[in-house]
Amino acid sequence: MNVFRFLRLALSEDNGNPSSTRLNVFIALIQWSIAITFGFFWVVIIEPELVLGYLGILAALTAGLLGIKAWQKGKEKSTPGDPPPVG
């Protein structure tokens, strides 16, 4: 499968329409990956006593980003009068 086709399908809603929320979460996670990796190496080498705190903050931020999408999906499901999803 083509990588771009996979990303297009992964960043679309159930009905095939593009999702700006999914795209924003995807971009945020990609941008954070370099900063997260550098930050983790920095903490491990320079301040090893802060490793658990760093991982806690990382988990909270990632859960927050993914929680935004889960909240939005729940709001979409609860809206009356929408047509059923295709597929």
LINHUGI-V446505 format. One record per backbone hydrogen bond with DSSP energy under -1.0 kcal/mol. CO is the residue of the C=O (numbers start at 1). NH is the residue of the N-H. Records with the same first field share a line. If there is no record, write none. Layout:
CO->NH + NH
This chain:
2->6
3->7
4->8
5->9
6->10
7->11
9->12
11->19
13->16
17->13
19->23
20->24
21->25
22->26
23->27
24->28
25->29
26->30
27->31
28->32
29->33
32->36
33->37
34->38
35->39
36->40
37->41
38->42
39->43
40->44
41->45
42->46
47->50
48->51
50->54
51->55
52->56
53->57
54->58
55->59
56->60
57->61
58->62
59->63
60->64
61->65
62->66
63->67
64->68
65->69
66->70
67->71
68->72
69->73
70->74
71->75
72->76
73->77
74->78
